Amino acid sequence: MGFGVEGIVAASMSMKAAQLQQDYSYALLKKTMDSAADQAISLINDLAAAVPAPPQYNFDVWA
């Protein structure tokens, strides 16, 4: 890569390609994290629904 116009253009295109790759990686990471958060919320809601309600009256029975 030289210092002429071609070198400047090549460096600019290389930087733009690197920026595009970084933006794509961040977008993919964000989508993955959002999906994981949605799955975690779903799991928490499923676990909360699986726990039976406490009885209305509590009796301590000693034999």
GIDAFEN-V258341 format. One record per residue. N is the residue number from 1. RES is the residue in one small letter. OMEGA is omega in radians with two decimals (NA if undefined). Layout:
n=<N | N>
res=<RES | RES>
omega=<OMEGA | OMEGA>
//
This chain:
n=<1 | 2 | 3 | 4 | 5 | 6 | 7 | 8 | 9 | 10 | 11 | 12 | 13 | 14 | 15 | 16 | 17 | 18 | 19 | 20 | 21 | 22 | 23 | 24 | 25 | 26 | 27 | 28 | 29 | 30 | 31 | 32 | 33 | 34 | 35 | 36 | 37 | 38 | 39 | 40 | 41 | 42 | 43 | 44 | 45 | 46 | 47 | 48 | 49 | 50 | 51 | 52 | 53 | 54 | 55 | 56 | 57 | 58 | 59 | 60 | 61 | 62 | 63>
res=<m | g | f | g | v | e | g | i | v | a | a | s | m | s | m | k | a | a | q | l | q | q | d | y | s | y | a | l | l | k | k | t | m | d | s | a | a | d | q | a | i | s | l | i | n | d | l | a | a | a | v | p | a | p | p | q | y | n | f | d | v | w | a>
omega=<-3.11 | -3.13 | -3.12 | -3.13 | -3.14 | 3.13 | 3.13 | 3.13 | 3.14 | 3.12 | 3.14 | 3.14 | 3.11 | 3.12 | 3.12 | 3.12 | 3.11 | 3.12 | 3.11 | 3.12 | 3.13 | 3.11 | 3.12 | -3.14 | 3.12 | 3.12 | 3.12 | 3.10 | 3.14 | 3.12 | 3.12 | 3.14 | 3.10 | 3.12 | 3.11 | 3.12 | 3.10 | 3.11 | 3.13 | 3.12 | 3.11 | 3.12 | 3.12 | 3.13 | 3.10 | 3.13 | 3.13 | 3.13 | -3.10 | -3.13 | -3.14 | 3.11 | 3.12 | 3.13 | -3.11 | -3.13 | 3.08 | 3.12 | 3.00 | -3.10 | 3.11 | -3.13 | NA>
//
